Amino acid sequence: MIGWAFIFLIIAIIAGVLGFSGIAGAATQIAWIAFVVGIIMAIFFFLTGRGSPPS
C-alpha cells in the first residue's frame, strides 16, 4: 500500500507540474488514502504478530 501511495504521489507531482490540476488533486487524494490504509495495516499486523511469509 505504501508503494502505491508513492506511485500516486509521483503521478500527482508530474500532473501538477504539467498543469493538470484535476488529475493532480485526484491522485493526491488516492495517495493519501493508500498511505493511511497502509499505515493502519502495518500497525495491525505489527500488533497481531502477522508478517510476510518467509522466503
mmCIF entry with sequence, helices, sheets and N, C-alpha, C, O atoms, coordinates in Angstrom:
data_MODEL
# 
_entry.id   MODEL 
# 
_entity.id                         1 
_entity.type                       polymer 
_entity.pdbx_number_of_molecules   1 
# 
_entity_poly.entity_id                      1 
_entity_poly.type                           'polypeptide(L)' 
_entity_poly.nstd_linkage                   no 
_entity_poly.nstd_monomer                   no 
_entity_poly.pdbx_seq_one_letter_code       MIGWAFIFLIIAIIAGVLGFSGIAGAATQIAWIAFVVGIIMAIFFFLTGRGSPPS 
_entity_poly.pdbx_seq_one_letter_code_can   MIGWAFIFLIIAIIAGVLGFSGIAGAATQIAWIAFVVGIIMAIFFFLTGRGSPPS 
_entity_poly.pdbx_strand_id                 A 
# 
loop_
_entity_poly_seq.entity_id 
_entity_poly_seq.num 
_entity_poly_seq.mon_id 
_entity_poly_seq.hetero 
1 1  MET n 
1 2  ILE n 
1 3  GLY n 
1 4  TRP n 
1 5  ALA n 
1 6  PHE n 
1 7  ILE n 
1 8  PHE n 
1 9  LEU n 
1 10 ILE n 
1 11 ILE n 
1 12 ALA n 
1 13 ILE n 
1 14 ILE n 
1 15 ALA n 
1 16 GLY n 
1 17 VAL n 
1 18 LEU n 
1 19 GLY n 
1 20 PHE n 
1 21 SER n 
1 22 GLY n 
1 23 ILE n 
1 24 ALA n 
1 25 GLY n 
1 26 ALA n 
1 27 ALA n 
1 28 THR n 
1 29 GLN n 
1 30 ILE n 
1 31 ALA n 
1 32 TRP n 
1 33 ILE n 
1 34 ALA n 
1 35 PHE n 
1 36 VAL n 
1 37 VAL n 
1 38 GLY n 
1 39 ILE n 
1 40 ILE n 
1 41 MET n 
1 42 ALA n 
1 43 ILE n 
1 44 PHE n 
1 45 PHE n 
1 46 PHE n 
1 47 LEU n 
1 48 THR n 
1 49 GLY n 
1 50 ARG n 
1 51 GLY n 
1 52 SER n 
1 53 PRO n 
1 54 PRO n 
1 55 SER n 
# 
_struct_asym.id          A 
_struct_asym.entity_id   1 
# 
loop_
_struct_conf.conf_type_id 
_struct_conf.id 
_struct_conf.pdbx_PDB_helix_id 
_struct_conf.beg_label_comp_id 
_struct_conf.beg_label_asym_id 
_struct_conf.beg_label_seq_id 
_struct_conf.pdbx_beg_PDB_ins_code 
_struct_conf.end_label_comp_id 
_struct_conf.end_label_asym_id 
_struct_conf.end_label_seq_id 
_struct_conf.pdbx_end_PDB_ins_code 
_struct_conf.beg_auth_comp_id 
_struct_conf.beg_auth_asym_id 
_struct_conf.beg_auth_seq_id 
_struct_conf.end_auth_comp_id 
_struct_conf.end_auth_asym_id 
_struct_conf.end_auth_seq_id 
_struct_conf.pdbx_PDB_helix_class 
_struct_conf.details 
_struct_conf.pdbx_PDB_helix_length 
HELX_P HELX_P1 AA1 ILE A 2  ? LEU A 18 ? ILE A 2  LEU A 18 1 ? 17 
HELX_P HELX_P2 AA2 SER A 21 ? THR A 48 ? SER A 21 THR A 48 1 ? 28 
# 
_struct_conf_type.id          HELX_P 
_struct_conf_type.criteria    ? 
_struct_conf_type.reference   ? 
# 
loop_
_atom_site.group_PDB 
_atom_site.id 
_atom_site.type_symbol 
_atom_site.label_atom_id 
_atom_site.label_alt_id 
_atom_site.label_comp_id 
_atom_site.label_asym_id 
_atom_site.label_entity_id 
_atom_site.label_seq_id 
_atom_site.pdbx_PDB_ins_code 
_atom_site.Cartn_x 
_atom_site.Cartn_y 
_atom_site.Cartn_z 
_atom_site.occupancy 
_atom_site.B_iso_or_equiv 
_atom_site.pdbx_formal_charge 
_atom_site.auth_seq_id 
_atom_site.auth_comp_id 
_atom_site.auth_asym_id 
_atom_site.auth_atom_id 
_atom_site.pdbx_PDB_model_num 
ATOM 1   N N  . MET A 1 1  ? 0.821  -1.196  0.000   1.00 0.00 ? 1  MET A N  1 
ATOM 2   C CA . MET A 1 1  ? 0.000  0.000   0.000   1.00 0.00 ? 1  MET A CA 1 
ATOM 3   C C  . MET A 1 1  ? 0.865  1.260   0.000   1.00 0.00 ? 1  MET A C  1 
ATOM 4   O O  . MET A 1 1  ? 0.564  2.240   -0.682  1.00 0.00 ? 1  MET A O  1 
ATOM 5   N N  . ILE A 1 2  ? 1.928  1.212   0.769   1.00 0.00 ? 2  ILE A N  1 
ATOM 6   C CA . ILE A 1 2  ? 2.788  2.394   0.822   1.00 0.00 ? 2  ILE A CA 1 
ATOM 7   C C  . ILE A 1 2  ? 3.434  2.621   -0.554  1.00 0.00 ? 2  ILE A C  1 
ATOM 8   O O  . ILE A 1 2  ? 3.617  3.762   -0.979  1.00 0.00 ? 2  ILE A O  1 
ATOM 9   N N  . GLY A 1 3  ? 3.771  1.545   -1.229  1.00 0.00 ? 3  GLY A N  1 
ATOM 10  C CA . GLY A 1 3  ? 4.337  1.663   -2.582  1.00 0.00 ? 3  GLY A CA 1 
ATOM 11  C C  . GLY A 1 3  ? 3.370  2.317   -3.549  1.00 0.00 ? 3  GLY A C  1 
ATOM 12  O O  . GLY A 1 3  ? 3.757  3.165   -4.353  1.00 0.00 ? 3  GLY A O  1 
ATOM 13  N N  . TRP A 1 4  ? 2.089  1.913   -3.467  1.00 0.00 ? 4  TRP A N  1 
ATOM 14  C CA . TRP A 1 4  ? 1.076  2.530   -4.316  1.00 0.00 ? 4  TRP A CA 1 
ATOM 15  C C  . TRP A 1 4  ? 0.905  4.001   -3.974  1.00 0.00 ? 4  TRP A C  1 
ATOM 16  O O  . TRP A 1 4  ? 0.675  4.823   -4.860  1.00 0.00 ? 4  TRP A O  1 
ATOM 17  N N  . ALA A 1 5  ? 1.017  4.339   -2.688  1.00 0.00 ? 5  ALA A N  1 
ATOM 18  C CA . ALA A 1 5  ? 0.890  5.738   -2.291  1.00 0.00 ? 5  ALA A CA 1 
ATOM 19  C C  . ALA A 1 5  ? 1.994  6.581   -2.929  1.00 0.00 ? 5  ALA A C  1 
ATOM 20  O O  . ALA A 1 5  ? 1.742  7.693   -3.392  1.00 0.00 ? 5  ALA A O  1 
ATOM 21  N N  . PHE A 1 6  ? 3.214  6.049   -2.952  1.00 0.00 ? 6  PHE A N  1 
ATOM 22  C CA . PHE A 1 6  ? 4.312  6.792   -3.565  1.00 0.00 ? 6  PHE A CA 1 
ATOM 23  C C  . PHE A 1 6  ? 4.134  6.912   -5.077  1.00 0.00 ? 6  PHE A C  1 
ATOM 24  O O  . PHE A 1 6  ? 4.470  7.941   -5.663  1.00 0.00 ? 6  PHE A O  1 
ATOM 25  N N  . ILE A 1 7  ? 3.607  5.866   -5.708  1.00 0.00 ? 7  ILE A N  1 
ATOM 26  C CA . ILE A 1 7  ? 3.364  5.935   -7.151  1.00 0.00 ? 7  ILE A CA 1 
ATOM 27  C C  . ILE A 1 7  ? 2.345  7.026   -7.473  1.00 0.00 ? 7  ILE A C  1 
ATOM 28  O O  . ILE A 1 7  ? 2.553  7.821   -8.390  1.00 0.00 ? 7  ILE A O  1 
ATOM 29  N N  . PHE A 1 8  ? 1.242  7.064   -6.720  1.00 0.00 ? 8  PHE A N  1 
ATOM 30  C CA . PHE A 1 8  ? 0.228  8.081   -6.973  1.00 0.00 ? 8  PHE A CA 1 
ATOM 31  C C  . PHE A 1 8  ? 0.739  9.475   -6.609  1.00 0.00 ? 8  PHE A C  1 
ATOM 32  O O  . PHE A 1 8  ? 0.330  10.463  -7.219  1.00 0.00 ? 8  PHE A O  1 
ATOM 33  N N  . LEU A 1 9  ? 1.628  9.562   -5.621  1.00 0.00 ? 9  LEU A N  1 
ATOM 34  C CA . LEU A 1 9  ? 2.215  10.858  -5.285  1.00 0.00 ? 9  LEU A CA 1 
ATOM 35  C C  . LEU A 1 9  ? 3.081  11.377  -6.437  1.00 0.00 ? 9  LEU A C  1 
ATOM 36  O O  . LEU A 1 9  ? 3.039  12.562  -6.765  1.00 0.00 ? 9  LEU A O  1 
ATOM 37  N N  . ILE A 1 10 ? 3.853  10.496  -7.037  1.00 0.00 ? 10 ILE A N  1 
ATOM 38  C CA . ILE A 1 10 ? 4.670  10.889  -8.188  1.00 0.00 ? 10 ILE A CA 1 
ATOM 39  C C  . ILE A 1 10 ? 3.778  11.313  -9.357  1.00 0.00 ? 10 ILE A C  1 
ATOM 40  O O  . ILE A 1 10 ? 4.062  12.300  -10.037 1.00 0.00 ? 10 ILE A O  1 
ATOM 41  N N  . ILE A 1 11 ? 2.697  10.559  -9.584  1.00 0.00 ? 11 ILE A N  1 
ATOM 42  C CA . ILE A 1 11 ? 1.754  10.934  -10.643 1.00 0.00 ? 11 ILE A CA 1 
ATOM 43  C C  . ILE A 1 11 ? 1.169  12.312  -10.367 1.00 0.00 ? 11 ILE A C  1 
ATOM 44  O O  . ILE A 1 11 ? 1.041  13.128  -11.280 1.00 0.00 ? 11 ILE A O  1 
ATOM 45  N N  . ALA A 1 12 ? 0.811  12.578  -9.102  1.00 0.00 ? 12 ALA A N  1 
ATOM 46  C CA . ALA A 1 12 ? 0.248  13.879  -8.746  1.00 0.00 ? 12 ALA A CA 1 
ATOM 47  C C  . ALA A 1 12 ? 1.249  15.006  -8.973  1.00 0.00 ? 12 ALA A C  1 
ATOM 48  O O  . ALA A 1 12 ? 0.885  16.077  -9.459  1.00 0.00 ? 12 ALA A O  1 
ATOM 49  N N  . ILE A 1 13 ? 2.496  14.766  -8.625  1.00 0.00 ? 13 ILE A N  1 
ATOM 50  C CA . ILE A 1 13 ? 3.520  15.805  -8.807  1.00 0.00 ? 13 ILE A CA 1 
ATOM 51  C C  . ILE A 1 13 ? 3.719  16.099  -10.296 1.00 0.00 ? 13 ILE A C  1 
ATOM 52  O O  . ILE A 1 13 ? 3.782  17.258  -10.705 1.00 0.00 ? 13 ILE A O  1 
ATOM 53  N N  . ILE A 1 14 ? 3.816  15.047  -11.091 1.00 0.00 ? 14 ILE A N  1 
ATOM 54  C CA . ILE A 1 14 ? 4.007  15.241  -12.538 1.00 0.00 ? 14 ILE A CA 1 
ATOM 55  C C  . ILE A 1 14 ? 2.798  15.943  -13.151 1.00 0.00 ? 14 ILE A C  1 
ATOM 56  O O  . ILE A 1 14 ? 2.951  16.854  -13.965 1.00 0.00 ? 14 ILE A O  1 
ATOM 57  N N  . ALA A 1 15 ? 1.592  15.518  -12.759 1.00 0.00 ? 15 ALA A N  1 
ATOM 58  C CA . ALA A 1 15 ? 0.383  16.149  -13.292 1.00 0.00 ? 15 ALA A CA 1 
ATOM 59  C C  . ALA A 1 15 ? 0.297  17.610  -12.859 1.00 0.00 ? 15 ALA A C  1 
ATOM 60  O O  . ALA A 1 15 ? -0.135 18.462  -13.636 1.00 0.00 ? 15 ALA A O  1 
ATOM 61  N N  . GLY A 1 16 ? 0.703  17.903  -11.634 1.00 0.00 ? 16 GLY A N  1 
ATOM 62  C CA . GLY A 1 16 ? 0.694  19.291  -11.162 1.00 0.00 ? 16 GLY A CA 1 
ATOM 63  C C  . GLY A 1 16 ? 1.664  20.160  -11.925 1.00 0.00 ? 16 GLY A C  1 
ATOM 64  O O  . GLY A 1 16 ? 1.350  21.302  -12.261 1.00 0.00 ? 16 GLY A O  1 
ATOM 65  N N  . VAL A 1 17 ? 2.845  19.627  -12.204 1.00 0.00 ? 17 VAL A N  1 
ATOM 66  C CA . VAL A 1 17 ? 3.843  20.394  -12.960 1.00 0.00 ? 17 VAL A CA 1 
ATOM 67  C C  . VAL A 1 17 ? 3.355  20.659  -14.375 1.00 0.00 ? 17 VAL A C  1 
ATOM 68  O O  . VAL A 1 17 ? 3.601  21.730  -14.930 1.00 0.00 ? 17 VAL A O  1 
ATOM 69  N N  . LEU A 1 18 ? 2.665  19.690  -14.959 1.00 0.00 ? 18 LEU A N  1 
ATOM 70  C CA . LEU A 1 18 ? 2.175  19.844  -16.326 1.00 0.00 ? 18 LEU A CA 1 
ATOM 71  C C  . LEU A 1 18 ? 0.874  20.644  -16.409 1.00 0.00 ? 18 LEU A C  1 
ATOM 72  O O  . LEU A 1 18 ? 0.406  20.952  -17.505 1.00 0.00 ? 18 LEU A O  1 
ATOM 73  N N  . GLY A 1 19 ? 0.290  20.982  -15.256 1.00 0.00 ? 19 GLY A N  1 
ATOM 74  C CA . GLY A 1 19 ? -0.895 21.823  -15.254 1.00 0.00 ? 19 GLY A CA 1 
ATOM 75  C C  . GLY A 1 19 ? -2.221 21.087  -15.191 1.00 0.00 ? 19 GLY A C  1 
ATOM 76  O O  . GLY A 1 19 ? -3.275 21.705  -15.337 1.00 0.00 ? 19 GLY A O  1 
ATOM 77  N N  . PHE A 1 20 ? -2.189 19.791  -14.980 1.00 0.00 ? 20 PHE A N  1 
ATOM 78  C CA . PHE A 1 20 ? -3.431 19.023  -14.873 1.00 0.00 ? 20 PHE A CA 1 
ATOM 79  C C  . PHE A 1 20 ? -3.871 18.992  -13.417 1.00 0.00 ? 20 PHE A C  1 
ATOM 80  O O  . PHE A 1 20 ? -3.635 18.017  -12.704 1.00 0.00 ? 20 PHE A O  1 
ATOM 81  N N  . SER A 1 21 ? -4.517 20.075  -12.983 1.00 0.00 ? 21 SER A N  1 
ATOM 82  C CA . SER A 1 21 ? -4.837 20.202  -11.559 1.00 0.00 ? 21 SER A CA 1 
ATOM 83  C C  . SER A 1 21 ? -5.889 19.199  -11.099 1.00 0.00 ? 21 SER A C  1 
ATOM 84  O O  . SER A 1 21 ? -5.846 18.747  -9.955  1.00 0.00 ? 21 SER A O  1 
ATOM 85  N N  . GLY A 1 22 ? -6.827 18.846  -11.966 1.00 0.00 ? 22 GLY A N  1 
ATOM 86  C CA . GLY A 1 22 ? -7.852 17.868  -11.589 1.00 0.00 ? 22 GLY A CA 1 
ATOM 87  C C  . GLY A 1 22 ? -7.255 16.494  -11.340 1.00 0.00 ? 22 GLY A C  1 
ATOM 88  O O  . GLY A 1 22 ? -7.566 15.837  -10.347 1.00 0.00 ? 22 GLY A O  1 
ATOM 89  N N  . ILE A 1 23 ? -6.396 16.069  -12.252 1.00 0.00 ? 23 ILE A N  1 
ATOM 90  C CA . ILE A 1 23 ? -5.738 14.775  -12.107 1.00 0.00 ? 23 ILE A CA 1 
ATOM 91  C C  . ILE A 1 23 ? -4.796 14.798  -10.913 1.00 0.00 ? 23 ILE A C  1 
ATOM 92  O O  . ILE A 1 23 ? -4.696 13.817  -10.176 1.00 0.00 ? 23 ILE A O  1 
ATOM 93  N N  . ALA A 1 24 ? -4.110 15.913  -10.722 1.00 0.00 ? 24 ALA A N  1 
ATOM 94  C CA . ALA A 1 24 ? -3.189 16.023  -9.594  1.00 0.00 ? 24 ALA A CA 1 
ATOM 95  C C  . ALA A 1 24 ? -3.939 15.931  -8.269  1.00 0.00 ? 24 ALA A C  1 
ATOM 96  O O  . ALA A 1 24 ? -3.475 15.275  -7.336  1.00 0.00 ? 24 ALA A O  1 
ATOM 97  N N  . GLY A 1 25 ? -5.088 16.581  -8.183  1.00 0.00 ? 25 GLY A N  1 
ATOM 98  C CA . GLY A 1 25 ? -5.879 16.524  -6.952  1.00 0.00 ? 25 GLY A CA 1 
ATOM 99  C C  . GLY A 1 25 ? -6.402 15.130  -6.678  1.00 0.00 ? 25 GLY A C  1 
ATOM 100 O O  . GLY A 1 25 ? -6.369 14.664  -5.540  1.00 0.00 ? 25 GLY A O  1 
ATOM 101 N N  . ALA A 1 26 ? -6.886 14.463  -7.712  1.00 0.00 ? 26 ALA A N  1 
ATOM 102 C CA . ALA A 1 26 ? -7.401 13.104  -7.539  1.00 0.00 ? 26 ALA A CA 1 
ATOM 103 C C  . ALA A 1 26 ? -6.285 12.147  -7.138  1.00 0.00 ? 26 ALA A C  1 
ATOM 104 O O  . ALA A 1 26 ? -6.470 11.314  -6.250  1.00 0.00 ? 26 ALA A O  1 
ATOM 105 N N  . ALA A 1 27 ? -5.143 12.260  -7.780  1.00 0.00 ? 27 ALA A N  1 
ATOM 106 C CA . ALA A 1 27 ? -4.019 11.382  -7.458  1.00 0.00 ? 27 ALA A CA 1 
ATOM 107 C C  . ALA A 1 27 ? -3.512 11.637  -6.044  1.00 0.00 ? 27 ALA A C  1 
ATOM 108 O O  . ALA A 1 27 ? -3.089 10.710  -5.354  1.00 0.00 ? 27 ALA A O  1 
ATOM 109 N N  . THR A 1 28 ? -3.556 12.893  -5.615  1.00 0.00 ? 28 THR A N  1 
ATOM 110 C CA . THR A 1 28 ? -3.141 13.209  -4.250  1.00 0.00 ? 28 THR A CA 1 
ATOM 111 C C  . THR A 1 28 ? -4.082 12.578  -3.234  1.00 0.00 ? 28 THR A C  1 
ATOM 112 O O  . THR A 1 28 ? -3.634 12.043  -2.219  1.00 0.00 ? 28 THR A O  1 
ATOM 113 N N  . GLN A 1 29 ? -5.378 12.636  -3.500  1.00 0.00 ? 29 GLN A N  1 
ATOM 114 C CA . GLN A 1 29 ? -6.349 12.017  -2.586  1.00 0.00 ? 29 GLN A CA 1 
ATOM 115 C C  . GLN A 1 29 ? -6.173 10.502  -2.543  1.00 0.00 ? 29 GLN A C  1 
ATOM 116 O O  . GLN A 1 29 ? -6.234 9.905   -1.468  1.00 0.00 ? 29 GLN A O  1 
ATOM 117 N N  . ILE A 1 30 ? -5.960 9.880   -3.686  1.00 0.00 ? 30 ILE A N  1 
ATOM 118 C CA . ILE A 1 30 ? -5.750 8.432   -3.725  1.00 0.00 ? 30 ILE A CA 1 
ATOM 119 C C  . ILE A 1 30 ? -4.472 8.068   -2.979  1.00 0.00 ? 30 ILE A C  1 
ATOM 120 O O  . ILE A 1 30 ? -4.441 7.078   -2.248  1.00 0.00 ? 30 ILE A O  1 
ATOM 121 N N  . ALA A 1 31 ? -3.408 8.871   -3.161  1.00 0.00 ? 31 ALA A N  1 
ATOM 122 C CA . ALA A 1 31 ? -2.154 8.614   -2.461  1.00 0.00 ? 31 ALA A CA 1 
ATOM 123 C C  . ALA A 1 31 ? -2.349 8.724   -0.955  1.00 0.00 ? 31 ALA A C  1 
ATOM 124 O O  . ALA A 1 31 ? -1.826 7.902   -0.203  1.00 0.00 ? 31 ALA A O  1 
ATOM 125 N N  . TRP A 1 32 ? -3.089 9.724   -0.510  1.00 0.00 ? 32 TRP A N  1 
ATOM 126 C CA . TRP A 1 32 ? -3.337 9.911   0.920   1.00 0.00 ? 32 TRP A CA 1 
ATOM 127 C C  . TRP A 1 32 ? -4.110 8.731   1.499   1.00 0.00 ? 32 TRP A C  1 
ATOM 128 O O  . TRP A 1 32 ? -3.769 8.234   2.573   1.00 0.00 ? 32 TRP A O  1 
ATOM 129 N N  . ILE A 1 33 ? -5.146 8.280   0.797   1.00 0.00 ? 33 ILE A N  1 
ATOM 130 C CA . ILE A 1 33 ? -5.955 7.148   1.275   1.00 0.00 ? 33 ILE A CA 1 
ATOM 131 C C  . ILE A 1 33 ? -5.104 5.878   1.319   1.00 0.00 ? 33 ILE A C  1 
ATOM 132 O O  . ILE A 1 33 ? -5.160 5.132   2.297   1.00 0.00 ? 33 ILE A O  1 
ATOM 133 N N  . ALA A 1 34 ? -4.323 5.627   0.277   1.00 0.00 ? 34 ALA A N  1 
ATOM 134 C CA . ALA A 1 34 ? -3.474 4.436   0.250   1.00 0.00 ? 34 ALA A CA 1 
ATOM 135 C C  . ALA A 1 34 ? -2.440 4.482   1.367   1.00 0.00 ? 34 ALA A C  1 
ATOM 136 O O  . ALA A 1 34 ? -2.139 3.452   1.971   1.00 0.00 ? 34 ALA A O  1 
ATOM 137 N N  . PHE A 1 35 ? -1.894 5.655   1.649   1.00 0.00 ? 35 PHE A N  1 
ATOM 138 C CA . PHE A 1 35 ? -0.904 5.792   2.717   1.00 0.00 ? 35 PHE A CA 1 
ATOM 139 C C  . PHE A 1 35 ? -1.529 5.498   4.071   1.00 0.00 ? 35 PHE A C  1 
ATOM 140 O O  . PHE A 1 35 ? -0.951 4.768   4.876   1.00 0.00 ? 35 PHE A O  1 
ATOM 141 N N  . VAL A 1 36 ? -2.700 6.057   4.330   1.00 0.00 ? 36 VAL A N  1 
ATOM 142 C CA . VAL A 1 36 ? -3.363 5.846   5.624   1.00 0.00 ? 36 VAL A CA 1 
ATOM 143 C C  . VAL A 1 36 ? -3.744 4.378   5.791   1.00 0.00 ? 36 VAL A C  1 
ATOM 144 O O  . VAL A 1 36 ? -3.542 3.807   6.863   1.00 0.00 ? 36 VAL A O  1 
ATOM 145 N N  . VAL A 1 37 ? -4.292 3.760   4.745   1.00 0.00 ? 37 VAL A N  1 
ATOM 146 C CA . VAL A 1 37 ? -4.651 2.342   4.827   1.00 0.00 ? 37 VAL A CA 1 
ATOM 147 C C  . VAL A 1 37 ? -3.401 1.489   5.042   1.00 0.00 ? 37 VAL A C  1 
ATOM 148 O O  . VAL A 1 37 ? -3.432 0.536   5.821   1.00 0.00 ? 37 VAL A O  1 
ATOM 149 N N  . GLY A 1 38 ? -2.320 1.814   4.373   1.00 0.00 ? 38 GLY A N  1 
ATOM 150 C CA . GLY A 1 38 ? -1.066 1.077   4.556   1.00 0.00 ? 38 GLY A CA 1 
ATOM 151 C C  . GLY A 1 38 ? -0.528 1.194   5.970   1.00 0.00 ? 38 GLY A C  1 
ATOM 152 O O  . GLY A 1 38 ? -0.055 0.208   6.535   1.00 0.00 ? 38 GLY A O  1 
ATOM 153 N N  . ILE A 1 39 ? -0.593 2.378   6.548   1.00 0.00 ? 39 ILE A N  1 
ATOM 154 C CA . ILE A 1 39 ? -0.126 2.558   7.928   1.00 0.00 ? 39 ILE A CA 1 
ATOM 155 C C  . ILE A 1 39 ? -1.010 1.786   8.894   1.00 0.00 ? 39 ILE A C  1 
ATOM 156 O O  . ILE A 1 39 ? -0.506 1.144   9.816   1.00 0.00 ? 39 ILE A O  1 
ATOM 157 N N  . ILE A 1 40 ? -2.324 1.839   8.695   1.00 0.00 ? 40 ILE A N  1 
ATOM 158 C CA . ILE A 1 40 ? -3.240 1.105   9.572   1.00 0.00 ? 40 ILE A CA 1 
ATOM 159 C C  . ILE A 1 40 ? -2.984 -0.396  9.470   1.00 0.00 ? 40 ILE A C  1 
ATOM 160 O O  . ILE A 1 40 ? -2.970 -1.091  10.486  1.00 0.00 ? 40 ILE A O  1 
ATOM 161 N N  . MET A 1 41 ? -2.781 -0.901  8.257   1.00 0.00 ? 41 MET A N  1 
ATOM 162 C CA . MET A 1 41 ? -2.489 -2.318  8.091   1.00 0.00 ? 41 MET A CA 1 
ATOM 163 C C  . MET A 1 41 ? -1.157 -2.697  8.723   1.00 0.00 ? 41 MET A C  1 
ATOM 164 O O  . MET A 1 41 ? -1.047 -3.763  9.330   1.00 0.00 ? 41 MET A O  1 
ATOM 165 N N  . ALA A 1 42 ? -0.148 -1.848  8.594   1.00 0.00 ? 42 ALA A N  1 
ATOM 166 C CA . ALA A 1 42 ? 1.153  -2.132  9.196   1.00 0.00 ? 42 ALA A CA 1 
ATOM 167 C C  . ALA A 1 42 ? 1.038  -2.197  10.719  1.00 0.00 ? 42 ALA A C  1 
ATOM 168 O O  . ALA A 1 42 ? 1.617  -3.083  11.348  1.00 0.00 ? 42 ALA A O  1 
ATOM 169 N N  . ILE A 1 43 ? 0.303  -1.274  11.304  1.00 0.00 ? 43 ILE A N  1 
ATOM 170 C CA . ILE A 1 43 ? 0.108  -1.287  12.760  1.00 0.00 ? 43 ILE A CA 1 
ATOM 171 C C  . ILE A 1 43 ? -0.658 -2.537  13.173  1.00 0.00 ? 43 ILE A C  1 
ATOM 172 O O  . ILE A 1 43 ? -0.302 -3.183  14.159  1.00 0.00 ? 43 ILE A O  1 
ATOM 173 N N  . PHE A 1 44 ? -1.710 -2.887  12.428  1.00 0.00 ? 44 PHE A N  1 
ATOM 174 C CA . PHE A 1 44 ? -2.497 -4.078  12.746  1.00 0.00 ? 44 PHE A CA 1 
ATOM 175 C C  . PHE A 1 44 ? -1.631 -5.336  12.702  1.00 0.00 ? 44 PHE A C  1 
ATOM 176 O O  . PHE A 1 44 ? -1.670 -6.151  13.623  1.00 0.00 ? 44 PHE A O  1 
ATOM 177 N N  . PHE A 1 45 ? -0.848 -5.493  11.629  1.00 0.00 ? 45 PHE A N  1 
ATOM 178 C CA . PHE A 1 45 ? -0.014 -6.682  11.500  1.00 0.00 ? 45 PHE A CA 1 
ATOM 179 C C  . PHE A 1 45 ? 1.090  -6.700  12.555  1.00 0.00 ? 45 PHE A C  1 
ATOM 180 O O  . PHE A 1 45 ? 1.481  -7.772  13.017  1.00 0.00 ? 45 PHE A O  1 
ATOM 181 N N  . PHE A 1 46 ? 1.595  -5.537  12.939  1.00 0.00 ? 46 PHE A N  1 
ATOM 182 C CA . PHE A 1 46 ? 2.605  -5.476  13.988  1.00 0.00 ? 46 PHE A CA 1 
ATOM 183 C C  . PHE A 1 46 ? 2.021  -5.925  15.325  1.00 0.00 ? 46 PHE A C  1 
ATOM 184 O O  . PHE A 1 46 ? 2.663  -6.661  16.074  1.00 0.00 ? 46 PHE A O  1 
ATOM 185 N N  . LEU A 1 47 ? 0.806  -5.480  15.620  1.00 0.00 ? 47 LEU A N  1 
ATOM 186 C CA . LEU A 1 47 ? 0.190  -5.820  16.899  1.00 0.00 ? 47 LEU A CA 1 
ATOM 187 C C  . LEU A 1 47 ? -0.271 -7.274  16.962  1.00 0.00 ? 47 LEU A C  1 
ATOM 188 O O  . LEU A 1 47 ? -0.234 -7.883  18.031  1.00 0.00 ? 47 LEU A O  1 
ATOM 189 N N  . THR A 1 48 ? -0.701 -7.834  15.845  1.00 0.00 ? 48 THR A N  1 
ATOM 190 C CA . THR A 1 48 ? -1.174 -9.211  15.853  1.00 0.00 ? 48 THR A CA 1 
ATOM 191 C C  . THR A 1 48 ? -0.059 -10.214 15.601  1.00 0.00 ? 48 THR A C  1 
ATOM 192 O O  . THR A 1 48 ? -0.280 -11.420 15.708  1.00 0.00 ? 48 THR A O  1 
ATOM 193 N N  . GLY A 1 49 ? 1.121  -9.742  15.273  1.00 0.00 ? 49 GLY A N  1 
ATOM 194 C CA . GLY A 1 49 ? 2.260  -10.634 15.072  1.00 0.00 ? 49 GLY A CA 1 
ATOM 195 C C  . GLY A 1 49 ? 2.306  -11.286 13.703  1.00 0.00 ? 49 GLY A C  1 
ATOM 196 O O  . GLY A 1 49 ? 3.095  -12.204 13.480  1.00 0.00 ? 49 GLY A O  1 
ATOM 197 N N  . ARG A 1 50 ? 1.479  -10.830 12.794  1.00 0.00 ? 50 ARG A N  1 
ATOM 198 C CA . ARG A 1 50 ? 1.494  -11.383 11.451  1.00 0.00 ? 50 ARG A CA 1 
ATOM 199 C C  . ARG A 1 50 ? 2.537  -10.655 10.614  1.00 0.00 ? 50 ARG A C  1 
ATOM 200 O O  . ARG A 1 50 ? 2.701  -9.439  10.712  1.00 0.00 ? 50 ARG A O  1 
ATOM 201 N N  . GLY A 1 51 ? 3.211  -11.398 9.821   1.00 0.00 ? 51 GLY A N  1 
ATOM 202 C CA . GLY A 1 51 ? 4.192  -10.801 8.928   1.00 0.00 ? 51 GLY A CA 1 
ATOM 203 C C  . GLY A 1 51 ? 4.115  -11.470 7.580   1.00 0.00 ? 51 GLY A C  1 
ATOM 204 O O  . GLY A 1 51 ? 3.238  -12.300 7.343   1.00 0.00 ? 51 GLY A O  1 
ATOM 205 N N  . SER A 1 52 ? 5.007  -11.124 6.711   1.00 0.00 ? 52 SER A N  1 
ATOM 206 C CA . SER A 1 52 ? 5.031  -11.768 5.412   1.00 0.00 ? 52 SER A CA 1 
ATOM 207 C C  . SER A 1 52 ? 5.610  -13.170 5.575   1.00 0.00 ? 52 SER A C  1 
ATOM 208 O O  . SER A 1 52 ? 6.436  -13.401 6.458   1.00 0.00 ? 52 SER A O  1 
ATOM 209 N N  . PRO A 1 53 ? 5.186  -14.099 4.737   1.00 0.00 ? 53 PRO A N  1 
ATOM 210 C CA . PRO A 1 53 ? 5.703  -15.466 4.854   1.00 0.00 ? 53 PRO A CA 1 
ATOM 211 C C  . PRO A 1 53 ? 7.198  -15.500 4.550   1.00 0.00 ? 53 PRO A C  1 
ATOM 212 O O  . PRO A 1 53 ? 7.682  -14.737 3.715   1.00 0.00 ? 53 PRO A O  1 
ATOM 213 N N  . PRO A 1 54 ? 7.922  -16.380 5.225   1.00 0.00 ? 54 PRO A N  1 
ATOM 214 C CA . PRO A 1 54 ? 9.367  -16.441 4.966   1.00 0.00 ? 54 PRO A CA 1 
ATOM 215 C C  . PRO A 1 54 ? 9.655  -16.892 3.548   1.00 0.00 ? 54 PRO A C  1 
ATOM 216 O O  . PRO A 1 54 ? 8.943  -17.730 2.993   1.00 0.00 ? 54 PRO A O  1 
ATOM 217 N N  . SER A 1 55 ? 10.696 -16.335 2.973   1.00 0.00 ? 55 SER A N  1 
ATOM 218 C CA . SER A 1 55 ? 11.012 -16.686 1.587   1.00 0.00 ? 55 SER A CA 1 
ATOM 219 C C  . SER A 1 55 ? 12.120 -17.704 1.522   1.00 0.00 ? 55 SER A C  1 
ATOM 220 O O  . SER A 1 55 ? 12.517 -18.116 0.432   1.00 0.00 ? 55 SER A O  1 
# 
